[in-house]
Amino acid sequence: MEGTHPFRGGTEPANHVPPVHEYDRTGLGCSVTGGFVYRGEALPDLQGSYVFSDYCDGTLRTLQMADGEVTGVGDLGVSGGEVISFVEGGDGELYVLGSGGAVWRVDPA
């Protein structure tokens, strides 16, 4: 499965759990890079938001949820380049790992 869509004509497996969110890759990227629920202190408005990206467009995005439902989708307005992963630091803040070894901390502008 690719989100809620069968991959290459395949069928949905019996144990498939659909994603809580998906986006059309047309113009938005090619491969979602999963992230973390933000628990840091530097960006209080992001508290509890799931921060993620896409490898191909690098835009940092957020999902807000309540009672198991998506209540909002946001765009942080910054790009992390070719994002390959996220990590939560010992300081509780979120770091973006880019291809080529780049590491950025997500901080207020």
Biopython code that builds the backbone (N, CA, C, O; Angstrom):
import numpy as np
from Bio.PDB.StructureBuilder import StructureBuilder

atoms = [
    (1, "MET", "N", (0.847, -1.174, 0.000)),
    (1, "MET", "CA", (0.000, 0.000, 0.000)),
    (1, "MET", "C", (0.891, 1.235, 0.000)),
    (1, "MET", "O", (1.977, 1.253, 0.580)),
    (2, "GLU", "N", (0.403, 2.237, -0.655)),
    (2, "GLU", "CA", (1.041, 3.545, -0.674)),
    (2, "GLU", "C", (-0.017, 4.491, -0.120)),
    (2, "GLU", "O", (-0.836, 5.028, -0.867)),
    (3, "GLY", "N", (0.006, 4.692, 1.203)),
    (3, "GLY", "CA", (-1.080, 5.430, 1.842)),
    (3, "GLY", "C", (-2.336, 4.582, 1.820)),
    (3, "GLY", "O", (-2.361, 3.469, 2.344)),
    (4, "THR", "N", (-3.379, 5.123, 1.206)),
    (4, "THR", "CA", (-4.633, 4.366, 1.080)),
    (4, "THR", "C", (-4.777, 3.737, -0.293)),
    (4, "THR", "O", (-5.829, 3.185, -0.614)),
    (5, "HIS", "N", (-3.731, 3.812, -1.110)),
    (5, "HIS", "CA", (-3.798, 3.327, -2.491)),
    (5, "HIS", "C", (-2.980, 2.050, -2.667)),
    (5, "HIS", "O", (-1.848, 1.970, -2.190)),
    (6, "PRO", "N", (-3.543, 1.052, -3.348)),
    (6, "PRO", "CA", (-2.771, -0.163, -3.626)),
    (6, "PRO", "C", (-1.533, 0.169, -4.450)),
    (6, "PRO", "O", (-1.596, 0.983, -5.371)),
    (7, "PHE", "N", (-0.423, -0.451, -4.125)),
    (7, "PHE", "CA", (0.833, -0.224, -4.828)),
    (7, "PHE", "C", (0.935, -1.170, -6.012)),
    (7, "PHE", "O", (0.818, -2.387, -5.864)),
    (8, "ARG", "N", (1.156, -0.594, -7.192)),
    (8, "ARG", "CA", (1.333, -1.359, -8.431)),
    (8, "ARG", "C", (0.259, -2.423, -8.634)),
    (8, "ARG", "O", (0.557, -3.572, -8.960)),
    (9, "GLY", "N", (-0.988, -2.023, -8.437)),
    (9, "GLY", "CA", (-2.097, -2.931, -8.711)),
    (9, "GLY", "C", (-2.319, -3.996, -7.658)),
    (9, "GLY", "O", (-3.152, -4.882, -7.845)),
    (10, "GLY", "N", (-1.593, -3.928, -6.558)),
    (10, "GLY", "CA", (-1.757, -4.908, -5.486)),
    (10, "GLY", "C", (-3.090, -4.734, -4.775)),
    (10, "GLY", "O", (-3.895, -3.877, -5.139)),
    (11, "THR", "N", (-3.308, -5.539, -3.779)),
    (11, "THR", "CA", (-4.535, -5.448, -3.000)),
    (11, "THR", "C", (-4.201, -5.103, -1.557)),
    (11, "THR", "O", (-3.081, -5.315, -1.091)),
    (12, "GLU", "N", (-5.183, -4.573, -0.871)),
    (12, "GLU", "CA", (-4.999, -4.186, 0.521)),
    (12, "GLU", "C", (-4.899, -5.430, 1.395)),
    (12, "GLU", "O", (-5.800, -6.268, 1.367)),
    (13, "PRO", "N", (-3.830, -5.572, 2.170)),
    (13, "PRO", "CA", (-3.721, -6.736, 3.054)),
    (13, "PRO", "C", (-4.782, -6.689, 4.151)),
    (13, "PRO", "O", (-5.265, -5.614, 4.508)),
    (14, "ALA", "N", (-5.134, -7.833, 4.672)),
    (14, "ALA", "CA", (-6.172, -7.920, 5.704)),
    (14, "ALA", "C", (-5.815, -7.119, 6.949)),
    (14, "ALA", "O", (-6.708, -6.597, 7.616)),
    (15, "ASN", "N", (-4.535, -7.009, 7.276)),
    (15, "ASN", "CA", (-4.116, -6.307, 8.496)),
    (15, "ASN", "C", (-3.719, -4.851, 8.255)),
    (15, "ASN", "O", (-3.117, -4.230, 9.131)),
    (16, "HIS", "N", (-4.042, -4.299, 7.091)),
    (16, "HIS", "CA", (-3.641, -2.927, 6.753)),
    (16, "HIS", "C", (-4.312, -1.913, 7.675)),
    (16, "HIS", "O", (-5.529, -1.933, 7.856)),
    (17, "VAL", "N", (-3.516, -1.042, 8.245)),
    (17, "VAL", "CA", (-4.021, 0.073, 9.050)),
    (17, "VAL", "C", (-3.800, 1.328, 8.221)),
    (17, "VAL", "O", (-2.654, 1.683, 7.944)),
    (18, "PRO", "N", (-4.870, 2.011, 7.817)),
    (18, "PRO", "CA", (-4.695, 3.188, 6.962)),
    (18, "PRO", "C", (-4.014, 4.332, 7.713)),
    (18, "PRO", "O", (-4.124, 4.429, 8.935)),
    (19, "PRO", "N", (-3.317, 5.189, 6.988)),
    (19, "PRO", "CA", (-2.662, 6.336, 7.627)),
    (19, "PRO", "C", (-3.699, 7.344, 8.120)),
    (19, "PRO", "O", (-4.823, 7.383, 7.619)),
    (20, "VAL", "N", (-3.316, 8.154, 9.101)),
    (20, "VAL", "CA", (-4.217, 9.203, 9.578)),
    (20, "VAL", "C", (-4.211, 10.397, 8.638)),
    (20, "VAL", "O", (-5.118, 11.228, 8.678)),
    (21, "HIS", "N", (-3.181, 10.484, 7.786)),
    (21, "HIS", "CA", (-3.069, 11.607, 6.851)),
    (21, "HIS", "C", (-2.261, 11.157, 5.643)),
    (21, "HIS", "O", (-1.329, 10.363, 5.771)),
    (22, "GLU", "N", (-2.619, 11.660, 4.487)),
    (22, "GLU", "CA", (-1.817, 11.466, 3.286)),
    (22, "GLU", "C", (-1.957, 12.707, 2.433)),
    (22, "GLU", "O", (-2.895, 13.484, 2.608)),
    (23, "TYR", "N", (-1.030, 12.895, 1.513)),
    (23, "TYR", "CA", (-1.105, 14.049, 0.622)),
    (23, "TYR", "C", (-0.772, 13.612, -0.785)),
    (23, "TYR", "O", (-0.045, 12.642, -1.001)),
    (24, "ASP", "N", (-1.318, 14.348, -1.739)),
    (24, "ASP", "CA", (-1.044, 14.088, -3.146)),
    (24, "ASP", "C", (0.390, 14.496, -3.418)),
    (24, "ASP", "O", (0.781, 15.626, -3.124)),
    (25, "ARG", "N", (1.164, 13.607, -3.965)),
    (25, "ARG", "CA", (2.578, 13.901, -4.207)),
    (25, "ARG", "C", (2.791, 14.823, -5.397)),
    (25, "ARG", "O", (3.909, 15.291, -5.612)),
    (26, "THR", "N", (1.766, 15.091, -6.164)),
    (26, "THR", "CA", (1.915, 15.984, -7.310)),
    (26, "THR", "C", (2.297, 17.374, -6.808)),
    (26, "THR", "O", (1.472, 18.068, -6.214)),
    (27, "GLY", "N", (3.515, 17.771, -7.038)),
    (27, "GLY", "CA", (3.984, 19.089, -6.624)),
    (27, "GLY", "C", (4.360, 19.197, -5.162)),
    (27, "GLY", "O", (4.852, 20.242, -4.738)),
    (28, "LEU", "N", (4.144, 18.140, -4.367)),
    (28, "LEU", "CA", (4.431, 18.217, -2.935)),
    (28, "LEU", "C", (5.585, 17.339, -2.491)),
    (28, "LEU", "O", (5.988, 17.407, -1.330)),
    (29, "GLY", "N", (6.114, 16.540, -3.351)),
    (29, "GLY", "CA", (7.218, 15.692, -2.950)),
    (29, "GLY", "C", (7.075, 14.287, -3.493)),
    (29, "GLY", "O", (6.304, 14.034, -4.419)),
    (30, "CYS", "N", (7.834, 13.373, -2.899)),
    (30, "CYS", "CA", (7.832, 12.005, -3.425)),
    (30, "CYS", "C", (7.908, 10.934, -2.355)),
    (30, "CYS", "O", (7.583, 9.777, -2.624)),
    (31, "SER", "N", (8.332, 11.288, -1.138)),
    (31, "SER", "CA", (8.544, 10.263, -0.122)),
    (31, "SER", "C", (8.483, 10.896, 1.265)),
    (31, "SER", "O", (9.385, 11.638, 1.654)),
    (32, "VAL", "N", (7.421, 10.602, 2.006)),
    (32, "VAL", "CA", (7.270, 11.194, 3.331)),
    (32, "VAL", "C", (8.397, 10.719, 4.249)),
    (32, "VAL", "O", (8.784, 9.550, 4.231)),
    (33, "THR", "N", (8.906, 11.640, 5.041)),
    (33, "THR", "CA", (9.900, 11.320, 6.062)),
    (33, "THR", "C", (9.223, 11.515, 7.405)),
    (33, "THR", "O", (8.933, 12.642, 7.808)),
    (34, "GLY", "N", (8.974, 10.412, 8.095)),
    (34, "GLY", "CA", (8.288, 10.468, 9.378)),
    (34, "GLY", "C", (9.079, 11.257, 10.401)),
    (34, "GLY", "O", (10.304, 11.342, 10.320)),
    (35, "GLY", "N", (8.385, 11.827, 11.353)),
    (35, "GLY", "CA", (9.035, 12.691, 12.323)),
    (35, "GLY", "C", (8.727, 12.332, 13.756)),
    (35, "GLY", "O", (8.726, 11.160, 14.132)),
    (36, "PHE", "N", (8.467, 13.349, 14.550)),
    (36, "PHE", "CA", (8.227, 13.212, 15.982)),
    (36, "PHE", "C", (7.086, 14.123, 16.413)),
    (36, "PHE", "O", (6.789, 15.123, 15.758)),
    (37, "VAL", "N", (6.456, 13.763, 17.519)),
    (37, "VAL", "CA", (5.535, 14.680, 18.188)),
    (37, "VAL", "C", (6.413, 15.644, 18.980)),
    (37, "VAL", "O", (7.252, 15.225, 19.777)),
    (38, "TYR", "N", (6.210, 16.942, 18.750)),
    (38, "TYR", "CA", (7.060, 17.954, 19.381)),
    (38, "TYR", "C", (6.705, 18.107, 20.856)),
    (38, "TYR", "O", (5.548, 18.328, 21.214)),
    (39, "ARG", "N", (7.735, 17.983, 21.709)),
    (39, "ARG", "CA", (7.567, 18.125, 23.157)),
    (39, "ARG", "C", (8.537, 19.145, 23.751)),
    (39, "ARG", "O", (8.634, 19.278, 24.971)),
    (40, "GLY", "N", (9.251, 19.861, 22.888)),
    (40, "GLY", "CA", (10.250, 20.816, 23.353)),
    (40, "GLY", "C", (9.627, 22.067, 23.944)),
    (40, "GLY", "O", (8.408, 22.171, 24.084)),
    (41, "GLU", "N", (10.499, 23.027, 24.292)),
    (41, "GLU", "CA", (10.048, 24.283, 24.893)),
    (41, "GLU", "C", (10.292, 25.495, 24.006)),
    (41, "GLU", "O", (9.682, 26.542, 24.223)),
    (42, "ALA", "N", (11.171, 25.380, 23.008)),
    (42, "ALA", "CA", (11.534, 26.530, 22.176)),
    (42, "ALA", "C", (10.378, 27.015, 21.305)),
    (42, "ALA", "O", (10.323, 28.195, 20.957)),
    (43, "LEU", "N", (9.457, 26.124, 20.950)),
    (43, "LEU", "CA", (8.338, 26.459, 20.057)),
    (43, "LEU", "C", (7.016, 26.036, 20.706)),
    (43, "LEU", "O", (6.438, 25.022, 20.314)),
    (44, "PRO", "N", (6.534, 26.795, 21.687)),
    (44, "PRO", "CA", (5.337, 26.382, 22.423)),
    (44, "PRO", "C", (4.100, 26.172, 21.547)),
    (44, "PRO", "O", (3.245, 25.353, 21.885)),
    (45, "ASP", "N", (3.991, 26.893, 20.434)),
    (45, "ASP", "CA", (2.833, 26.719, 19.550)),
    (45, "ASP", "C", (2.824, 25.353, 18.869)),
    (45, "ASP", "O", (1.788, 24.924, 18.361)),
    (46, "LEU", "N", (3.957, 24.670, 18.854)),
    (46, "LEU", "CA", (4.038, 23.344, 18.227)),
    (46, "LEU", "C", (3.808, 22.204, 19.209)),
    (46, "LEU", "O", (3.758, 21.043, 18.801)),
    (47, "GLN", "N", (3.666, 22.511, 20.493)),
    (47, "GLN", "CA", (3.484, 21.466, 21.498)),
    (47, "GLN", "C", (2.415, 20.471, 21.058)),
    (47, "GLN", "O", (1.289, 20.856, 20.743)),
    (48, "GLY", "N", (2.776, 19.187, 21.039)),
    (48, "GLY", "CA", (1.834, 18.129, 20.695)),
    (48, "GLY", "C", (1.633, 17.911, 19.211)),
    (48, "GLY", "O", (0.919, 16.987, 18.823)),
    (49, "SER", "N", (2.243, 18.739, 18.363)),
    (49, "SER", "CA", (2.110, 18.575, 16.908)),
    (49, "SER", "C", (3.101, 17.531, 16.410)),
    (49, "SER", "O", (4.228, 17.445, 16.898)),
    (50, "TYR", "N", (2.672, 16.747, 15.441)),
    (50, "TYR", "CA", (3.559, 15.799, 14.772)),
    (50, "TYR", "C", (4.266, 16.554, 13.660)),
    (50, "TYR", "O", (3.610, 17.101, 12.774)),
    (51, "VAL", "N", (5.590, 16.596, 13.690)),
    (51, "VAL", "CA", (6.384, 17.312, 12.687)),
    (51, "VAL", "C", (6.988, 16.276, 11.743)),
    (51, "VAL", "O", (7.597, 15.302, 12.185)),
    (52, "PHE", "N", (6.812, 16.496, 10.433)),
    (52, "PHE", "CA", (7.318, 15.565, 9.427)),
    (52, "PHE", "C", (7.749, 16.334, 8.194)),
    (52, "PHE", "O", (7.601, 17.555, 8.143)),
    (53, "SER", "N", (8.277, 15.645, 7.208)),
    (53, "SER", "CA", (8.738, 16.293, 5.988)),
    (53, "SER", "C", (8.582, 15.343, 4.810)),
    (53, "SER", "O", (7.972, 14.280, 4.928)),
    (54, "ASP", "N", (9.136, 15.736, 3.685)),
    (54, "ASP", "CA", (9.196, 14.909, 2.490)),
    (54, "ASP", "C", (10.619, 15.002, 1.961)),
    (54, "ASP", "O", (11.191, 16.089, 1.882)),
    (55, "TYR", "N", (11.177, 13.873, 1.604)),
    (55, "TYR", "CA", (12.562, 13.841, 1.138)),
    (55, "TYR", "C", (12.784, 14.744, -0.071)),
    (55, "TYR", "O", (13.828, 15.388, -0.179)),
    (56, "CYS", "N", (11.817, 14.796, -0.973)),
    (56, "CYS", "CA", (12.033, 15.507, -2.242)),
    (56, "CYS", "C", (11.802, 17.010, -2.169)),
    (56, "CYS", "O", (12.471, 17.760, -2.881)),
    (57, "ASP", "N", (10.874, 17.476, -1.329)),
    (57, "ASP", "CA", (10.687, 18.936, -1.281)),
    (57, "ASP", "C", (11.208, 19.548, 0.014)),
    (57, "ASP", "O", (11.423, 20.759, 0.072)),
    (58, "GLY", "N", (11.418, 18.743, 1.055)),
    (58, "GLY", "CA", (12.069, 19.203, 2.272)),
    (58, "GLY", "C", (11.266, 20.107, 3.183)),
    (58, "GLY", "O", (11.756, 20.489, 4.246)),
    (59, "THR", "N", (10.042, 20.464, 2.801)),
    (59, "THR", "CA", (9.234, 21.358, 3.631)),
    (59, "THR", "C", (8.878, 20.681, 4.951)),
    (59, "THR", "O", (8.450, 19.527, 4.969)),
    (60, "LEU", "N", (9.056, 21.404, 6.053)),
    (60, "LEU", "CA", (8.660, 20.881, 7.360)),
    (60, "LEU", "C", (7.182, 21.170, 7.565)),
    (60, "LEU", "O", (6.737, 22.313, 7.461)),
    (61, "ARG", "N", (6.427, 20.111, 7.859)),
    (61, "ARG", "CA", (4.977, 20.217, 8.019)),
    (61, "ARG", "C", (4.572, 19.687, 9.387)),
    (61, "ARG", "O", (5.341, 18.999, 10.058)),
    (62, "THR", "N", (3.343, 20.023, 9.788)),
    (62, "THR", "CA", (2.828, 19.558, 11.074)),
    (62, "THR", "C", (1.430, 18.978, 10.921)),
    (62, "THR", "O", (0.672, 19.353, 10.026)),
    (63, "LEU", "N", (1.112, 18.058, 11.815)),
    (63, "LEU", "CA", (-0.247, 17.539, 11.964)),
    (63, "LEU", "C", (-0.661, 17.784, 13.400)),
    (63, "LEU", "O", (0.115, 17.547, 14.326)),
    (64, "GLN", "N", (-1.877, 18.256, 13.585)),
    (64, "GLN", "CA", (-2.442, 18.365, 14.912)),
    (64, "GLN", "C", (-3.592, 17.359, 14.980)),
    (64, "GLN", "O", (-4.356, 17.201, 14.027)),
    (65, "MET", "N", (-3.697, 16.681, 16.130)),
    (65, "MET", "CA", (-4.724, 15.658, 16.275)),
    (65, "MET", "C", (-5.449, 15.811, 17.600)),
    (65, "MET", "O", (-4.902, 16.322, 18.577)),
    (66, "ALA", "N", (-6.702, 15.353, 17.608)),
    (66, "ALA", "CA", (-7.501, 15.285, 18.829)),
    (66, "ALA", "C", (-8.437, 14.094, 18.692)),
    (66, "ALA", "O", (-9.088, 13.924, 17.661)),
    (67, "ASP", "N", (-8.502, 13.284, 19.718)),
    (67, "ASP", "CA", (-9.382, 12.113, 19.731)),
    (67, "ASP", "C", (-9.178, 11.221, 18.512)),
    (67, "ASP", "O", (-10.143, 10.687, 17.964)),
    (68, "GLY", "N", (-7.918, 11.054, 18.082)),
    (68, "GLY", "CA", (-7.603, 10.172, 16.976)),
    (68, "GLY", "C", (-7.901, 10.713, 15.596)),
    (68, "GLY", "O", (-7.771, 9.988, 14.609)),
    (69, "GLU", "N", (-8.299, 11.974, 15.503)),
    (69, "GLU", "CA", (-8.627, 12.594, 14.214)),
    (69, "GLU", "C", (-7.699, 13.776, 13.946)),
    (69, "GLU", "O", (-7.334, 14.514, 14.862)),
    (70, "VAL", "N", (-7.323, 13.947, 12.678)),
    (70, "VAL", "CA", (-6.512, 15.103, 12.291)),
    (70, "VAL", "C", (-7.380, 16.353, 12.378)),
    (70, "VAL", "O", (-8.451, 16.417, 11.773)),
    (71, "THR", "N", (-6.916, 17.343, 13.131)),
    (71, "THR", "CA", (-7.664, 18.594, 13.285)),
    (71, "THR", "C", (-6.992, 19.758, 12.572)),
    (71, "THR", "O", (-7.580, 20.831, 12.440)),
    (72, "GLY", "N", (-5.764, 19.550, 12.113)),
    (72, "GLY", "CA", (-5.070, 20.613, 11.400)),
    (72, "GLY", "C", (-3.805, 20.106, 10.745)),
    (72, "GLY", "O", (-3.149, 19.191, 11.242)),
    (73, "VAL", "N", (-3.476, 20.715, 9.625)),
    (73, "VAL", "CA", (-2.242, 20.419, 8.903)),
    (73, "VAL", "C", (-1.555, 21.754, 8.668)),
    (73, "VAL", "O", (-2.182, 22.694, 8.178)),
    (74, "GLY", "N", (-0.285, 21.850, 9.007)),
    (74, "GLY", "CA", (0.423, 23.115, 8.864)),
    (74, "GLY", "C", (1.718, 22.973, 8.094)),
    (74, "GLY", "O", (2.203, 21.869, 7.848)),
    (75, "ASP", "N", (2.259, 24.099, 7.726)),
    (75, "ASP", "CA", (3.519, 24.191, 6.993)),
    (75, "ASP", "C", (4.371, 25.191, 7.763)),
    (75, "ASP", "O", (3.962, 26.338, 7.943)),
    (76, "LEU", "N", (5.547, 24.777, 8.220)),
    (76, "LEU", "CA", (6.394, 25.677, 9.007)),
    (76, "LEU", "C", (7.077, 26.745, 8.170)),
    (76, "LEU", "O", (7.724, 27.640, 8.715)),
    (77, "GLY", "N", (6.940, 26.662, 6.853)),
    (77, "GLY", "CA", (7.495, 27.696, 5.987)),
    (77, "GLY", "C", (8.998, 27.638, 5.826)),
    (77, "GLY", "O", (9.617, 28.600, 5.370)),
    (78, "VAL", "N", (9.592, 26.506, 6.200)),
    (78, "VAL", "CA", (11.028, 26.325, 6.022)),
    (78, "VAL", "C", (11.286, 24.968, 5.390)),
    (78, "VAL", "O", (10.478, 24.045, 5.494)),
    (79, "SER", "N", (12.434, 24.872, 4.732)),
    (79, "SER", "CA", (12.820, 23.611, 4.113)),
    (79, "SER", "C", (14.061, 23.072, 4.795)),
    (79, "SER", "O", (14.992, 23.813, 5.110)),
    (80, "GLY", "N", (14.055, 21.768, 5.017)),
    (80, "GLY", "CA", (15.219, 21.111, 5.592)),
    (80, "GLY", "C", (16.069, 20.434, 4.537)),
    (80, "GLY", "O", (16.916, 19.599, 4.858)),
    (81, "GLY", "N", (15.845, 20.794, 3.262)),
    (81, "GLY", "CA", (16.586, 20.131, 2.188)),
    (81, "GLY", "C", (16.097, 18.710, 2.014)),
    (81, "GLY", "O", (14.902, 18.446, 2.149)),
    (82, "GLU", "N", (16.990, 17.800, 1.721)),
    (82, "GLU", "CA", (16.626, 16.390, 1.559)),
    (82, "GLU", "C", (16.603, 15.743, 2.945)),
    (82, "GLU", "O", (17.606, 15.194, 3.399)),
    (83, "VAL", "N", (15.448, 15.814, 3.609)),
    (83, "VAL", "CA", (15.304, 15.325, 4.980)),
    (83, "VAL", "C", (15.284, 13.797, 4.981)),
    (83, "VAL", "O", (14.469, 13.172, 4.301)),
    (84, "ILE", "N", (16.199, 13.205, 5.760)),
    (84, "ILE", "CA", (16.224, 11.746, 5.841)),
    (84, "ILE", "C", (15.711, 11.216, 7.175)),
    (84, "ILE", "O", (15.341, 10.046, 7.272)),
    (85, "SER", "N", (15.685, 12.066, 8.209)),
    (85, "SER", "CA", (15.188, 11.614, 9.501)),
    (85, "SER", "C", (15.029, 12.801, 10.446)),
    (85, "SER", "O", (15.457, 13.918, 10.156)),
    (86, "PHE", "N", (14.409, 12.526, 11.570)),
    (86, "PHE", "CA", (14.278, 13.478, 12.665)),
    (86, "PHE", "C", (14.767, 12.782, 13.923)),
    (86, "PHE", "O", (14.752, 11.554, 14.009)),
    (87, "VAL", "N", (15.199, 13.565, 14.893)),
    (87, "VAL", "CA", (15.579, 13.009, 16.185)),
    (87, "VAL", "C", (15.224, 14.028, 17.261)),
    (87, "VAL", "O", (15.298, 15.237, 17.041)),
    (88, "GLU", "N", (14.839, 13.521, 18.421)),
    (88, "GLU", "CA", (14.598, 14.384, 19.565)),
    (88, "GLU", "C", (15.871, 14.384, 20.396)),
    (88, "GLU", "O", (16.337, 13.333, 20.835)),
    (89, "GLY", "N", (16.431, 15.570, 20.608)),
    (89, "GLY", "CA", (17.682, 15.681, 21.345)),
    (89, "GLY", "C", (17.497, 15.523, 22.837)),
    (89, "GLY", "O", (16.374, 15.532, 23.342)),
    (90, "GLY", "N", (18.610, 15.378, 23.539)),
    (90, "GLY", "CA", (18.580, 15.290, 24.988)),
    (90, "GLY", "C", (17.993, 16.534, 25.628)),
    (90, "GLY", "O", (17.549, 16.499, 26.776)),
    (91, "ASP", "N", (17.990, 17.641, 24.883)),
    (91, "ASP", "CA", (17.404, 18.892, 25.366)),
    (91, "ASP", "C", (15.899, 18.945, 25.120)),
    (91, "ASP", "O", (15.253, 19.939, 25.450)),
    (92, "GLY", "N", (15.331, 17.870, 24.534)),
    (92, "GLY", "CA", (13.894, 17.829, 24.256)),
    (92, "GLY", "C", (13.497, 18.512, 22.968)),
    (92, "GLY", "O", (12.323, 18.498, 22.595)),
    (93, "GLU", "N", (14.463, 19.116, 22.275)),
    (93, "GLU", "CA", (14.154, 19.821, 21.033)),
    (93, "GLU", "C", (14.282, 18.879, 19.838)),
    (93, "GLU", "O", (14.880, 17.806, 19.930)),
    (94, "LEU", "N", (13.708, 19.305, 18.721)),
    (94, "LEU", "CA", (13.661, 18.492, 17.517)),
    (94, "LEU", "C", (14.795, 18.871, 16.570)),
    (94, "LEU", "O", (15.048, 20.051, 16.331)),
    (95, "TYR", "N", (15.469, 17.863, 16.039)),
    (95, "TYR", "CA", (16.556, 18.055, 15.090)),
    (95, "TYR", "C", (16.206, 17.369, 13.779)),
    (95, "TYR", "O", (15.610, 16.292, 13.764)),
    (96, "VAL", "N", (16.588, 18.012, 12.673)),
    (96, "VAL", "CA", (16.359, 17.494, 11.328)),
    (96, "VAL", "C", (17.686, 16.976, 10.795)),
    (96, "VAL", "O", (18.709, 17.657, 10.882)),
    (97, "LEU", "N", (17.664, 15.772, 10.246)),
    (97, "LEU", "CA", (18.863, 15.186, 9.653)),
    (97, "LEU", "C", (18.707, 15.209, 8.145)),
    (97, "LEU", "O", (17.760, 14.643, 7.599)),
    (98, "GLY", "N", (19.644, 15.867, 7.476)),
    (98, "GLY", "CA", (19.595, 15.975, 6.026)),
    (98, "GLY", "C", (20.613, 15.066, 5.362)),
    (98, "GLY", "O", (21.547, 14.580, 5.999)),
    (99, "SER", "N", (20.417, 14.849, 4.080)),
    (99, "SER", "CA", (21.384, 14.029, 3.345)),
    (99, "SER", "C", (22.742, 14.720, 3.370)),
    (99, "SER", "O", (22.813, 15.945, 3.478)),
    (100, "GLY", "N", (23.784, 13.971, 3.276)),
    (100, "GLY", "CA", (25.122, 14.546, 3.296)),
    (100, "GLY", "C", (25.618, 14.871, 4.690)),
    (100, "GLY", "O", (26.684, 15.469, 4.837)),
    (101, "GLY", "N", (24.860, 14.486, 5.736)),
    (101, "GLY", "CA", (25.312, 14.684, 7.101)),
    (101, "GLY", "C", (24.880, 15.973, 7.769)),
    (101, "GLY", "O", (25.290, 16.242, 8.897)),
    (102, "ALA", "N", (24.058, 16.782, 7.102)),
    (102, "ALA", "CA", (23.603, 18.042, 7.707)),
    (102, "ALA", "C", (22.665, 17.761, 8.883)),
    (102, "ALA", "O", (21.860, 16.831, 8.833)),
    (103, "VAL", "N", (22.775, 18.576, 9.946)),
    (103, "VAL", "CA", (21.898, 18.477, 11.113)),
    (103, "VAL", "C", (21.454, 19.887, 11.469)),
    (103, "VAL", "O", (22.281, 20.790, 11.603)),
    (104, "TRP", "N", (20.130, 20.077, 11.623)),
    (104, "TRP", "CA", (19.588, 21.380, 12.011)),
    (104, "TRP", "C", (18.674, 21.203, 13.208)),
    (104, "TRP", "O", (17.949, 20.213, 13.306)),
    (105, "ARG", "N", (18.711, 22.163, 14.113)),
    (105, "ARG", "CA", (17.753, 22.190, 15.214)),
    (105, "ARG", "C", (16.583, 23.048, 14.771)),
    (105, "ARG", "O", (16.782, 24.102, 14.167)),
    (106, "VAL", "N", (15.363, 22.610, 15.063)),
    (106, "VAL", "CA", (14.168, 23.382, 14.725)),
    (106, "VAL", "C", (13.991, 24.431, 15.814)),
    (106, "VAL", "O", (13.675, 24.106, 16.958)),
    (107, "ASP", "N", (14.198, 25.699, 15.446)),
    (107, "ASP", "CA", (14.140, 26.825, 16.378)),
    (107, "ASP", "C", (13.212, 27.902, 15.835)),
    (107, "ASP", "O", (12.922, 27.925, 14.639)),
    (108, "PRO", "N", (12.738, 28.805, 16.715)),
    (108, "PRO", "CA", (11.933, 29.926, 16.221)),
    (108, "PRO", "C", (12.767, 30.847, 15.335)),
    (108, "PRO", "O", (13.981, 30.957, 15.503)),
    (109, "ALA", "N", (12.107, 31.497, 14.404)),
    (109, "ALA", "CA", (12.801, 32.417, 13.485)),
    (109, "ALA", "C", (13.231, 33.671, 14.200)),
    (109, "ALA", "O", (13.827, 34.558, 13.589)),
]
sb = StructureBuilder()
sb.init_structure("model")
sb.init_model(0)
sb.init_chain("A")
sb.init_seg("    ")
for serial, (resi, resn, name, xyz) in enumerate(atoms, 1):
    if name == "N":
        sb.init_residue(resn, " ", resi, " ")
    sb.init_atom(name, np.array(xyz, "f"), 0.0, 1.0, " ", f" {name:<3s}", serial, name[0])
structure = sb.get_structure()
